[in-house]
């Protein structure tokens, strides 16, 4: 399964928006197999904050662990937020 975060906008900042985005994609998880990878694509995301990430990315890793694969994470905002999440976990 691939989730393109750009479909939620290029500026991903609020905790509420992250929570709502996770609720939307959660519906798709019912159709995934036990070993299917969950690819998160950051292409087109210009701003990515810890609040949004905590409500979306953290929940994904808590639920799927090593099955989550992150791609197109070169944006400085994305890198900084992901680094912060790693340090906090």
Gaussian input, Z-matrix of N, CA and C with variables (Angstrom, degrees):
# hf/3-21g

backbone

0 1
 N
 C     1     B1
 C     2     B2     1     A1
 N     3     B3     2     A2     1     D1
 C     4     B4     3     A3     2     D2
 C     5     B5     4     A4     3     D3
 N     6     B6     5     A5     4     D4
 C     7     B7     6     A6     5     D5
 C     8     B8     7     A7     6     D6
 N     9     B9     8     A8     7     D7
 C    10    B10     9     A9     8     D8
 C    11    B11    10    A10     9     D9
 N    12    B12    11    A11    10    D10
 C    13    B13    12    A12    11    D11
 C    14    B14    13    A13    12    D12
 N    15    B15    14    A14    13    D13
 C    16    B16    15    A15    14    D14
 C    17    B17    16    A16    15    D15
 N    18    B18    17    A17    16    D16
 C    19    B19    18    A18    17    D17
 C    20    B20    19    A19    18    D18
 N    21    B21    20    A20    19    D19
 C    22    B22    21    A21    20    D20
 C    23    B23    22    A22    21    D21
 N    24    B24    23    A23    22    D22
 C    25    B25    24    A24    23    D23
 C    26    B26    25    A25    24    D24
 N    27    B27    26    A26    25    D25
 C    28    B28    27    A27    26    D26
 C    29    B29    28    A28    27    D27
 N    30    B30    29    A29    28    D28
 C    31    B31    30    A30    29    D29
 C    32    B32    31    A31    30    D30
 N    33    B33    32    A32    31    D31
 C    34    B34    33    A33    32    D32
 C    35    B35    34    A34    33    D33
 N    36    B36    35    A35    34    D34
 C    37    B37    36    A36    35    D35
 C    38    B38    37    A37    36    D36
 N    39    B39    38    A38    37    D37
 C    40    B40    39    A39    38    D38
 C    41    B41    40    A40    39    D39
 N    42    B42    41    A41    40    D40
 C    43    B43    42    A42    41    D41
 C    44    B44    43    A43    42    D42
 N    45    B45    44    A44    43    D43
 C    46    B46    45    A45    44    D44
 C    47    B47    46    A46    45    D45
 N    48    B48    47    A47    46    D46
 C    49    B49    48    A48    47    D47
 C    50    B50    49    A49    48    D48
 N    51    B51    50    A50    49    D49
 C    52    B52    51    A51    50    D50
 C    53    B53    52    A52    51    D51
 N    54    B54    53    A53    52    D52
 C    55    B55    54    A54    53    D53
 C    56    B56    55    A55    54    D54
 N    57    B57    56    A56    55    D55
 C    58    B58    57    A57    56    D56
 C    59    B59    58    A58    57    D57
 N    60    B60    59    A59    58    D58
 C    61    B61    60    A60    59    D59
 C    62    B62    61    A61    60    D60
 N    63    B63    62    A62    61    D61
 C    64    B64    63    A63    62    D62
 C    65    B65    64    A64    63    D63
 N    66    B66    65    A65    64    D64
 C    67    B67    66    A66    65    D65
 C    68    B68    67    A67    66    D66
 N    69    B69    68    A68    67    D67
 C    70    B70    69    A69    68    D68
 C    71    B71    70    A70    69    D69
 N    72    B72    71    A71    70    D70
 C    73    B73    72    A72    71    D71
 C    74    B74    73    A73    72    D72
 N    75    B75    74    A74    73    D73
 C    76    B76    75    A75    74    D74
 C    77    B77    76    A76    75    D75
 N    78    B78    77    A77    76    D76
 C    79    B79    78    A78    77    D77
 C    80    B80    79    A79    78    D78
 N    81    B81    80    A80    79    D79
 C    82    B82    81    A81    80    D80
 C    83    B83    82    A82    81    D81
 N    84    B84    83    A83    82    D82
 C    85    B85    84    A84    83    D83
 C    86    B86    85    A85    84    D84
 N    87    B87    86    A86    85    D85
 C    88    B88    87    A87    86    D86
 C    89    B89    88    A88    87    D87
 N    90    B90    89    A89    88    D88
 C    91    B91    90    A90    89    D89
 C    92    B92    91    A91    90    D90
 N    93    B93    92    A92    91    D91
 C    94    B94    93    A93    92    D92
 C    95    B95    94    A94    93    D93
 N    96    B96    95    A95    94    D94
 C    97    B97    96    A96    95    D95
 C    98    B98    97    A97    96    D96
 N    99    B99    98    A98    97    D97
 C   100   B100    99    A99    98    D98
 C   101   B101   100   A100    99    D99
 N   102   B102   101   A101   100   D100
 C   103   B103   102   A102   101   D101
 C   104   B104   103   A103   102   D102
 N   105   B105   104   A104   103   D103
 C   106   B106   105   A105   104   D104
 C   107   B107   106   A106   105   D105
 N   108   B108   107   A107   106   D106
 C   109   B109   108   A108   107   D107
 C   110   B110   109   A109   108   D108
 N   111   B111   110   A110   109   D109
 C   112   B112   111   A111   110   D110
 C   113   B113   112   A112   111   D111
 N   114   B114   113   A113   112   D112
 C   115   B115   114   A114   113   D113
 C   116   B116   115   A115   114   D114
 N   117   B117   116   A116   115   D115
 C   118   B118   117   A117   116   D116
 C   119   B119   118   A118   117   D117
 N   120   B120   119   A119   118   D118
 C   121   B121   120   A120   119   D119
 C   122   B122   121   A121   120   D120
 N   123   B123   122   A122   121   D121
 C   124   B124   123   A123   122   D122
 C   125   B125   124   A124   123   D123
 N   126   B126   125   A125   124   D124
 C   127   B127   126   A126   125   D125
 C   128   B128   127   A127   126   D126
 N   129   B129   128   A128   127   D127
 C   130   B130   129   A129   128   D128
 C   131   B131   130   A130   129   D129
 N   132   B132   131   A131   130   D130
 C   133   B133   132   A132   131   D131
 C   134   B134   133   A133   132   D132
 N   135   B135   134   A134   133   D133
 C   136   B136   135   A135   134   D134
 C   137   B137   136   A136   135   D135
 N   138   B138   137   A137   136   D136
 C   139   B139   138   A138   137   D137
 C   140   B140   139   A139   138   D138
 N   141   B141   140   A140   139   D139
 C   142   B142   141   A141   140   D140
 C   143   B143   142   A142   141   D141
 N   144   B144   143   A143   142   D142
 C   145   B145   144   A144   143   D143
 C   146   B146   145   A145   144   D144
 N   147   B147   146   A146   145   D145
 C   148   B148   147   A147   146   D146
 C   149   B149   148   A148   147   D147
 N   150   B150   149   A149   148   D148
 C   151   B151   150   A150   149   D149
 C   152   B152   151   A151   150   D150
 N   153   B153   152   A152   151   D151
 C   154   B154   153   A153   152   D152
 C   155   B155   154   A154   153   D153
 N   156   B156   155   A155   154   D154
 C   157   B157   156   A156   155   D155
 C   158   B158   157   A157   156   D156
 N   159   B159   158   A158   157   D157
 C   160   B160   159   A159   158   D158
 C   161   B161   160   A160   159   D159
 N   162   B162   161   A161   160   D160
 C   163   B163   162   A162   161   D161
 C   164   B164   163   A163   162   D162
 N   165   B165   164   A164   163   D163
 C   166   B166   165   A165   164   D164
 C   167   B167   166   A166   165   D165
 N   168   B168   167   A167   166   D166
 C   169   B169   168   A168   167   D167
 C   170   B170   169   A169   168   D168
 N   171   B171   170   A170   169   D169
 C   172   B172   171   A171   170   D170
 C   173   B173   172   A172   171   D171
 N   174   B174   173   A173   172   D172
 C   175   B175   174   A174   173   D173
 C   176   B176   175   A175   174   D174
 N   177   B177   176   A176   175   D175
 C   178   B178   177   A177   176   D176
 C   179   B179   178   A178   177   D177
 N   180   B180   179   A179   178   D178
 C   181   B181   180   A180   179   D179
 C   182   B182   181   A181   180   D180
 N   183   B183   182   A182   181   D181
 C   184   B184   183   A183   182   D182
 C   185   B185   184   A184   183   D183
 N   186   B186   185   A185   184   D184
 C   187   B187   186   A186   185   D185
 C   188   B188   187   A187   186   D186
 N   189   B189   188   A188   187   D187
 C   190   B190   189   A189   188   D188
 C   191   B191   190   A190   189   D189
 N   192   B192   191   A191   190   D190
 C   193   B193   192   A192   191   D191
 C   194   B194   193   A193   192   D192
 N   195   B195   194   A194   193   D193
 C   196   B196   195   A195   194   D194
 C   197   B197   196   A196   195   D195
 N   198   B198   197   A197   196   D196
 C   199   B199   198   A198   197   D197
 C   200   B200   199   A199   198   D198
 N   201   B201   200   A200   199   D199
 C   202   B202   201   A201   200   D200
 C   203   B203   202   A202   201   D201
 N   204   B204   203   A203   202   D202
 C   205   B205   204   A204   203   D203
 C   206   B206   205   A205   204   D204
 N   207   B207   206   A206   205   D205
 C   208   B208   207   A207   206   D206
 C   209   B209   208   A208   207   D207
 N   210   B210   209   A209   208   D208
 C   211   B211   210   A210   209   D209
 C   212   B212   211   A211   210   D210
 N   213   B213   212   A212   211   D211
 C   214   B214   213   A213   212   D212
 C   215   B215   214   A214   213   D213
 N   216   B216   215   A215   214   D214
 C   217   B217   216   A216   215   D215
 C   218   B218   217   A217   216   D216
 N   219   B219   218   A218   217   D217
 C   220   B220   219   A219   218   D218
 C   221   B221   220   A220   219   D219
 N   222   B222   221   A221   220   D220
 C   223   B223   222   A222   221   D221
 C   224   B224   223   A223   222   D222
 N   225   B225   224   A224   223   D223
 C   226   B226   225   A225   224   D224
 C   227   B227   226   A226   225   D225
 N   228   B228   227   A227   226   D226
 C   229   B229   228   A228   227   D227
 C   230   B230   229   A229   228   D228
 N   231   B231   230   A230   229   D229
 C   232   B232   231   A231   230   D230
 C   233   B233   232   A232   231   D231
 N   234   B234   233   A233   232   D232
 C   235   B235   234   A234   233   D233
 C   236   B236   235   A235   234   D234
 N   237   B237   236   A236   235   D235
 C   238   B238   237   A237   236   D236
 C   239   B239   238   A238   237   D237
 N   240   B240   239   A239   238   D238
 C   241   B241   240   A240   239   D239
 C   242   B242   241   A241   240   D240
 N   243   B243   242   A242   241   D241
 C   244   B244   243   A243   242   D242
 C   245   B245   244   A244   243   D243
 N   246   B246   245   A245   244   D244
 C   247   B247   246   A246   245   D245
 C   248   B248   247   A247   246   D246
 N   249   B249   248   A248   247   D247
 C   250   B250   249   A249   248   D248
 C   251   B251   250   A250   249   D249
 N   252   B252   251   A251   250   D250
 C   253   B253   252   A252   251   D251
 C   254   B254   253   A253   252   D252
 N   255   B255   254   A254   253   D253
 C   256   B256   255   A255   254   D254
 C   257   B257   256   A256   255   D255
 N   258   B258   257   A257   256   D256
 C   259   B259   258   A258   257   D257
 C   260   B260   259   A259   258   D258
 N   261   B261   260   A260   259   D259
 C   262   B262   261   A261   260   D260
 C   263   B263   262   A262   261   D261
 N   264   B264   263   A263   262   D262
 C   265   B265   264   A264   263   D263
 C   266   B266   265   A265   264   D264

   B1=1.4416
   B2=1.5242
   B3=1.3216
   B4=1.4648
   B5=1.5208
   B6=1.3219
   B7=1.4561
   B8=1.5245
   B9=1.3121
   B10=1.4682
   B11=1.5282
   B12=1.3263
   B13=1.4613
   B14=1.5196
   B15=1.3147
   B16=1.4672
   B17=1.5304
   B18=1.3315
   B19=1.4626
   B20=1.5275
   B21=1.3444
   B22=1.4620
   B23=1.5284
   B24=1.3313
   B25=1.4570
   B26=1.5127
   B27=1.3275
   B28=1.4662
   B29=1.5236
   B30=1.3325
   B31=1.4613
   B32=1.5277
   B33=1.3270
   B34=1.4598
   B35=1.5263
   B36=1.3376
   B37=1.4528
   B38=1.5218
   B39=1.3129
   B40=1.4696
   B41=1.5205
   B42=1.2945
   B43=1.4571
   B44=1.5340
   B45=1.3268
   B46=1.4656
   B47=1.5301
   B48=1.3176
   B49=1.4681
   B50=1.5284
   B51=1.3211
   B52=1.4582
   B53=1.5178
   B54=1.3244
   B55=1.4654
   B56=1.5287
   B57=1.3339
   B58=1.4652
   B59=1.5323
   B60=1.3344
   B61=1.4646
   B62=1.5250
   B63=1.3161
   B64=1.4578
   B65=1.5319
   B66=1.3056
   B67=1.4709
   B68=1.5302
   B69=1.3210
   B70=1.4654
   B71=1.5292
   B72=1.3251
   B73=1.4652
   B74=1.5246
   B75=1.3002
   B76=1.4650
   B77=1.5181
   B78=1.3004
   B79=1.4622
   B80=1.5253
   B81=1.3236
   B82=1.4620
   B83=1.5320
   B84=1.3188
   B85=1.4593
   B86=1.5255
   B87=1.2956
   B88=1.4656
   B89=1.5247
   B90=1.3313
   B91=1.4644
   B92=1.5270
   B93=1.3180
   B94=1.4649
   B95=1.5204
   B96=1.3070
   B97=1.4608
   B98=1.5262
   B99=1.3089
   B100=1.4729
   B101=1.5303
   B102=1.3302
   B103=1.4593
   B104=1.5303
   B105=1.3173
   B106=1.4664
   B107=1.5304
   B108=1.3274
   B109=1.4660
   B110=1.5277
   B111=1.3266
   B112=1.4615
   B113=1.5286
   B114=1.3270
   B115=1.4683
   B116=1.5274
   B117=1.3316
   B118=1.4629
   B119=1.5209
   B120=1.3258
   B121=1.4590
   B122=1.5281
   B123=1.3346
   B124=1.4636
   B125=1.5300
   B126=1.3183
   B127=1.4599
   B128=1.5255
   B129=1.3409
   B130=1.4579
   B131=1.5121
   B132=1.3260
   B133=1.4692
   B134=1.5223
   B135=1.3313
   B136=1.4675
   B137=1.5234
   B138=1.3241
   B139=1.4640
   B140=1.5245
   B141=1.3287
   B142=1.4611
   B143=1.5220
   B144=1.3234
   B145=1.4608
   B146=1.5290
   B147=1.3303
   B148=1.4621
   B149=1.5384
   B150=1.3052
   B151=1.4696
   B152=1.5211
   B153=1.3307
   B154=1.4681
   B155=1.5264
   B156=1.3165
   B157=1.4654
   B158=1.5255
   B159=1.3176
   B160=1.4620
   B161=1.5255
   B162=1.3123
   B163=1.4604
   B164=1.5269
   B165=1.3138
   B166=1.4624
   B167=1.5325
   B168=1.3096
   B169=1.4658
   B170=1.5265
   B171=1.3065
   B172=1.4648
   B173=1.5215
   B174=1.3212
   B175=1.4698
   B176=1.5237
   B177=1.3276
   B178=1.4634
   B179=1.5279
   B180=1.3278
   B181=1.4660
   B182=1.5291
   B183=1.3272
   B184=1.4643
   B185=1.5166
   B186=1.3087
   B187=1.4641
   B188=1.5327
   B189=1.3488
   B190=1.4629
   B191=1.5255
   B192=1.3159
   B193=1.4636
   B194=1.5137
   B195=1.3264
   B196=1.4669
   B197=1.5203
   B198=1.2995
   B199=1.4697
   B200=1.5253
   B201=1.3396
   B202=1.4630
   B203=1.5221
   B204=1.3295
   B205=1.4649
   B206=1.5290
   B207=1.3251
   B208=1.4572
   B209=1.5231
   B210=1.3363
   B211=1.4625
   B212=1.5245
   B213=1.3292
   B214=1.4699
   B215=1.5288
   B216=1.3078
   B217=1.4669
   B218=1.5301
   B219=1.3334
   B220=1.4626
   B221=1.5280
   B222=1.3090
   B223=1.4605
   B224=1.5340
   B225=1.3503
   B226=1.4662
   B227=1.5374
   B228=1.3185
   B229=1.4593
   B230=1.5329
   B231=1.3020
   B232=1.4657
   B233=1.5215
   B234=1.3301
   B235=1.4655
   B236=1.5223
   B237=1.3334
   B238=1.4661
   B239=1.5298
   B240=1.3050
   B241=1.4686
   B242=1.5206
   B243=1.3230
   B244=1.4619
   B245=1.5198
   B246=1.3302
   B247=1.4642
   B248=1.5252
   B249=1.3246
   B250=1.4598
   B251=1.5300
   B252=1.3151
   B253=1.4625
   B254=1.5226
   B255=1.3321
   B256=1.4746
   B257=1.5291
   B258=1.3273
   B259=1.4691
   B260=1.5207
   B261=1.3137
   B262=1.4554
   B263=1.5268
   B264=1.3282
   B265=1.4769
   B266=1.4986
   A1=108.29
   A2=115.74
   A3=120.82
   A4=109.24
   A5=115.11
   A6=121.95
   A7=107.78
   A8=115.80
   A9=121.02
   A10=107.79
   A11=115.27
   A12=119.63
   A13=113.22
   A14=117.14
   A15=121.74
   A16=111.42
   A17=117.10
   A18=118.85
   A19=111.75
   A20=117.02
   A21=121.51
   A22=111.66
   A23=116.14
   A24=122.12
   A25=111.27
   A26=116.21
   A27=118.90
   A28=111.92
   A29=116.14
   A30=121.56
   A31=106.99
   A32=115.67
   A33=121.87
   A34=108.22
   A35=116.02
   A36=118.24
   A37=116.09
   A38=118.72
   A39=117.51
   A40=112.98
   A41=114.73
   A42=122.07
   A43=110.54
   A44=116.35
   A45=121.04
   A46=111.07
   A47=117.24
   A48=120.39
   A49=111.33
   A50=117.14
   A51=121.06
   A52=111.44
   A53=116.24
   A54=121.63
   A55=110.64
   A56=115.77
   A57=120.42
   A58=111.34
   A59=117.17
   A60=121.10
   A61=110.17
   A62=116.78
   A63=119.93
   A64=110.81
   A65=116.95
   A66=120.64
   A67=110.94
   A68=116.27
   A69=120.67
   A70=110.72
   A71=117.78
   A72=119.65
   A73=111.65
   A74=118.13
   A75=120.92
   A76=111.70
   A77=116.09
   A78=119.93
   A79=111.48
   A80=117.03
   A81=121.86
   A82=112.24
   A83=117.51
   A84=120.77
   A85=112.59
   A86=117.17
   A87=120.64
   A88=111.36
   A89=115.92
   A90=120.89
   A91=113.42
   A92=118.65
   A93=120.63
   A94=110.59
   A95=115.11
   A96=119.90
   A97=109.30
   A98=115.85
   A99=122.20
   A100=113.63
   A101=117.15
   A102=119.86
   A103=113.36
   A104=117.14
   A105=120.77
   A106=110.88
   A107=116.05
   A108=122.18
   A109=109.58
   A110=115.51
   A111=122.61
   A112=106.26
   A113=117.00
   A114=121.75
   A115=108.57
   A116=115.39
   A117=121.92
   A118=107.42
   A119=116.39
   A120=122.64
   A121=109.68
   A122=116.16
   A123=122.80
   A124=113.12
   A125=118.31
   A126=120.58
   A127=110.20
   A128=115.96
   A129=121.50
   A130=114.82
   A131=117.97
   A132=121.12
   A133=108.20
   A134=116.91
   A135=120.15
   A136=112.48
   A137=117.45
   A138=121.56
   A139=108.59
   A140=115.21
   A141=121.78
   A142=107.76
   A143=116.66
   A144=119.95
   A145=112.57
   A146=116.22
   A147=120.36
   A148=113.53
   A149=118.13
   A150=120.05
   A151=111.10
   A152=116.50
   A153=121.00
   A154=109.57
   A155=115.29
   A156=120.95
   A157=111.76
   A158=117.32
   A159=120.69
   A160=111.09
   A161=116.21
   A162=120.76
   A163=112.92
   A164=117.77
   A165=121.09
   A166=111.55
   A167=117.02
   A168=121.75
   A169=111.39
   A170=117.37
   A171=120.15
   A172=110.77
   A173=116.95
   A174=120.36
   A175=111.24
   A176=116.99
   A177=119.92
   A178=111.35
   A179=116.21
   A180=119.53
   A181=110.88
   A182=117.72
   A183=119.97
   A184=111.34
   A185=117.01
   A186=121.72
   A187=113.35
   A188=117.23
   A189=120.43
   A190=114.80
   A191=118.62
   A192=122.00
   A193=114.28
   A194=115.71
   A195=122.62
   A196=113.75
   A197=117.66
   A198=120.16
   A199=111.83
   A200=117.73
   A201=121.87
   A202=109.13
   A203=115.29
   A204=122.37
   A205=107.39
   A206=116.52
   A207=121.70
   A208=109.32
   A209=116.98
   A210=120.21
   A211=110.36
   A212=115.19
   A213=123.53
   A214=111.19
   A215=114.92
   A216=121.64
   A217=112.73
   A218=118.00
   A219=121.61
   A220=114.16
   A221=117.81
   A222=121.24
   A223=109.33
   A224=118.64
   A225=120.98
   A226=114.00
   A227=117.36
   A228=120.76
   A229=110.59
   A230=116.16
   A231=121.25
   A232=109.62
   A233=117.28
   A234=121.80
   A235=111.29
   A236=116.29
   A237=120.47
   A238=111.24
   A239=116.74
   A240=120.17
   A241=110.91
   A242=117.63
   A243=120.46
   A244=111.48
   A245=117.26
   A246=121.09
   A247=110.78
   A248=116.34
   A249=120.21
   A250=110.66
   A251=117.06
   A252=120.23
   A253=111.29
   A254=116.85
   A255=120.46
   A256=110.84
   A257=115.99
   A258=119.79
   A259=111.05
   A260=117.91
   A261=121.60
   A262=113.74
   A263=116.47
   A264=117.82
   A265=112.08
   D1=138.48
   D2=177.43
   D3=-121.29
   D4=132.97
   D5=177.49
   D6=-118.68
   D7=115.16
   D8=177.85
   D9=-93.39
   D10=111.39
   D11=-175.62
   D12=-64.99
   D13=-22.75
   D14=179.38
   D15=-56.07
   D16=-27.86
   D17=-179.30
   D18=-66.08
   D19=-15.16
   D20=175.93
   D21=-95.89
   D22=-0.37
   D23=179.36
   D24=119.47
   D25=167.76
   D26=178.70
   D27=-94.81
   D28=-10.18
   D29=176.79
   D30=-119.31
   D31=105.74
   D32=-176.43
   D33=-110.28
   D34=99.33
   D35=-169.64
   D36=-124.64
   D37=-40.27
   D38=-169.28
   D39=-89.79
   D40=147.94
   D41=177.50
   D42=-59.57
   D43=-43.23
   D44=-179.73
   D45=-61.74
   D46=-43.30
   D47=179.12
   D48=-64.27
   D49=-39.01
   D50=177.21
   D51=-64.22
   D52=-40.59
   D53=177.93
   D54=-62.98
   D55=-43.51
   D56=179.71
   D57=-66.79
   D58=-39.74
   D59=178.14
   D60=-62.85
   D61=-41.39
   D62=178.89
   D63=-64.68
   D64=-39.57
   D65=178.08
   D66=-61.40
   D67=-39.44
   D68=179.46
   D69=-64.74
   D70=-49.34
   D71=-176.51
   D72=-74.90
   D73=-22.53
   D74=178.86
   D75=-58.76
   D76=-30.98
   D77=178.78
   D78=-62.51
   D79=-31.07
   D80=-179.44
   D81=-75.14
   D82=-21.29
   D83=-175.74
   D84=-68.28
   D85=-21.26
   D86=179.11
   D87=-63.23
   D88=-24.61
   D89=-177.10
   D90=-97.25
   D91=6.62
   D92=-178.55
   D93=-93.75
   D94=145.84
   D95=176.49
   D96=-80.17
   D97=166.27
   D98=-176.32
   D99=-62.44
   D100=-24.64
   D101=-177.08
   D102=-112.09
   D103=4.79
   D104=-178.65
   D105=-70.16
   D106=135.28
   D107=177.44
   D108=-76.83
   D109=148.69
   D110=176.70
   D111=-112.94
   D112=103.78
   D113=-177.48
   D114=-93.26
   D115=125.29
   D116=177.58
   D117=-107.59
   D118=117.05
   D119=-176.46
   D120=-104.53
   D121=120.22
   D122=-178.38
   D123=-93.50
   D124=5.68
   D125=-178.83
   D126=-56.25
   D127=130.13
   D128=178.16
   D129=88.21
   D130=-4.57
   D131=177.60
   D132=-86.70
   D133=122.03
   D134=-178.62
   D135=-97.87
   D136=-33.71
   D137=-179.65
   D138=-130.93
   D139=130.12
   D140=-175.59
   D141=-141.63
   D142=111.75
   D143=-174.15
   D144=-102.08
   D145=158.83
   D146=177.48
   D147=-58.56
   D148=-33.70
   D149=-179.84
   D150=-62.45
   D151=-50.90
   D152=179.38
   D153=-62.49
   D154=-45.73
   D155=-177.77
   D156=-61.33
   D157=-40.01
   D158=-179.42
   D159=-61.84
   D160=-38.94
   D161=-178.76
   D162=-77.00
   D163=-19.46
   D164=-175.82
   D165=-115.33
   D166=-63.78
   D167=-174.77
   D168=-66.40
   D169=-46.07
   D170=179.98
   D171=-59.31
   D172=-43.05
   D173=179.10
   D174=-64.56
   D175=-38.45
   D176=177.22
   D177=-62.04
   D178=-47.16
   D179=179.99
   D180=-65.58
   D181=-36.55
   D182=177.36
   D183=-63.96
   D184=-36.60
   D185=-177.02
   D186=-84.59
   D187=-37.56
   D188=-171.84
   D189=-118.72
   D190=-10.40
   D191=175.87
   D192=54.00
   D193=-125.35
   D194=-175.48
   D195=-67.40
   D196=-9.66
   D197=178.28
   D198=-74.71
   D199=-14.29
   D200=-179.36
   D201=-84.81
   D202=127.89
   D203=178.81
   D204=-121.98
   D205=129.98
   D206=179.84
   D207=-103.46
   D208=135.53
   D209=178.72
   D210=-132.58
   D211=158.26
   D212=-178.52
   D213=54.78
   D214=53.87
   D215=-177.45
   D216=-101.49
   D217=23.18
   D218=-175.08
   D219=-77.18
   D220=-18.88
   D221=179.88
   D222=-60.20
   D223=133.17
   D224=-178.54
   D225=-57.03
   D226=-36.83
   D227=178.88
   D228=-66.17
   D229=-42.54
   D230=178.66
   D231=-65.23
   D232=-47.12
   D233=-179.84
   D234=-57.84
   D235=-48.54
   D236=-177.43
   D237=-62.02
   D238=-42.98
   D239=-179.34
   D240=-66.87
   D241=-44.60
   D242=179.18
   D243=-63.70
   D244=-38.84
   D245=176.69
   D246=-62.23
   D247=-41.56
   D248=179.14
   D249=-64.09
   D250=-43.83
   D251=178.77
   D252=-60.36
   D253=-39.90
   D254=178.48
   D255=-62.61
   D256=-43.01
   D257=-179.05
   D258=-66.37
   D259=-33.26
   D260=-177.47
   D261=-81.87
   D262=-17.30
   D263=-176.71
   D264=-87.00

